[in-house]
Amino acid sequence: MRSTAGSRWPFAVVFLLSAIAFTFIHSPLSLHFKQLLLFLVSRHPLLLCLFWCSLVSLAAFLIRRPLPVFLVDYSCHKPDDDHRSSFELCEYFGRRNQSHSSESEDFMRAIFSKSGLGDETYAPPFIFHSDDLRAKLHCAVQEAEEGMFGSVQHLLAKTDVHPSQIGLVITACSMFTPAPSFSSMLVRRFGMPEGVKTFNLSGMGCSAATVAFDLAAKVLRKRKGYGLIVVTESISLNLYFGDNRHMLVTNCIFRVGTAAALVSSDPAARPRAKMELVQSLRTHHGADDAAYNAAIQMEDEDGQVGVALTKDLIRVAGAGLRSHITTLAPSVLPVAEMLRYACRVARLYLGDDLKAAKAHVPDFKSAFEHMCIHAGGKAVIDAVRRLMRLEEEVVEPARMCLHRFGNTSSSFVFYELAYFEAKRRIKKGDRVWMLAFGTGFKACSVVWRALRDSTMDSDNPWALCIHRYPFYPPRPPTKPSSKLQDAAIHKNGYT
């Protein structure tokens, strides 16, 4: 992937066309062509020049046009069953550390009960295999290596791609950046070539996977090759041991998860690829102080480090999403839906209902058959659903992934995609929208088009439990409901 190749393409095009023309003119079959050429030179030199420039432009376009980018395959890490993190385990670990007050324990207990997480999520290995009350550096490295090495090994095995064929490696982990980097760990572990380009992303939050896809596309569209994307998160060194309630929330919702994806810009990879990248979009709202501070790593009043999720997070996510989809809509929505949206907004403005006009959003279900919405938590799913006026079936994968695996940070969208494949819902030609939010505050979208019907791979993390989903825990009764309300609850699958 040499950057100097792009600066020499005009000379190569001109030389190639000149050689072809010279060879044709001096061939014995080109008598009529010579006569025509002499006629054009003597009578219509401008026409000949225009014809030559058109040939050069066409050849340049064919050579320089962006290459397609394919998602060849991906693999999600599924830890061993003995690493499952039930509510009882979380409560036992918290009390064993004796770092939280009784009020904080009650708060975390309440958050966990409303979080939407089940008892089959996964915790870091050190909790099960160490007597240390707090993780050390080697614990975080072990957690990262187990997820990265395992998912990459499964991915390369099922795609039959040798590490020497990979020319690009992108790793992402927001809260843990050791030296050497994660990308260097992968290069060393799998013996990748010296010319491999490596990138290590940090601090991107839950949007790191979609950011990595966008970065990989920009690199691979210029030259054929394979790219490896690995996204993970470190829980071991980022557990919070204080009593700040904004920081305690992360202990309740974040869990272990890693995913690896193989992308390619080689047209020869199309027959075995699962999807083709259609578009990617990133919007950053960090200029606003509330957005920047909505999710931030900091010290509490006692010097304990943690990630604070402020009360502005849901509002910031809604505002960021609204701005993001405003930018995305013109390039993905059908013309008919854009016209319907414009007419509805105009009608609301004419009726002096300015609040409703600003809150109205187009119907994105007309643009995408499937949506992988990152679930920062149950409240974020509810906010996205309410803002975009989505049915419960659309956000079902997000809720189910949150219940089964918890918030696995940037790898979450891969577990959602695996859910769609386990249910065999994706058909050839379907469009899949990956939407994720990250610290900063940023919103990122990746749009794919399916190249074949989905099937459940042997390493699909849902393989042994998909028959139990969708699953909705029963809601605690708050007040007597009418028969109409009971019917609505039953229709939405909560009973």
Buried (B, 14 or more C-beta within 10 A) or exposed (E): BEEEEEEEEEEEBBEEBEEEBEEEEEEEEBEEEEEEBEEBEEEEEEEBEEEBEEBBEEBBEEEEEEBBBBBBBBBBBBBEEEBBBBBEBBBEBBEEEEBBEEEBBEBBBEBBEEBBBBEBBBBBBBBBEBEEEEBEEEBBBBBBBBBBBBBBBBBBEBBEBEBEBBBBBBBBBBBBBBEEBBBBBBBEBBEBEEEBBBBBBBBBBBBBBBBBBBBBBEBBBBBBBBBBBBBBBBBBBBBBBBBBBBBBBBBBBBBBBBBBBBBBBBEEBEEBBBBBBBBBBBBBBEEBEBBBBBBBBEEBEEEBBBBBBBEBBBBBBBBBBBEBBEEBBEEBBEEEBBEBBEEBBEEBEEEEEEEBBEBBBBBBBBBBBBBBBBBBBBBBBBBBBEBBBBEBEBBBBBBBBBBBBBBBBBBBBBBBBBBBBBBEBBEEEBBBBBBBBBBBBBBBBBBBBBBBBBEBBEBBBBBEEBEEBBEBEEEEEEEEEEEEEEEEBEEEEEE
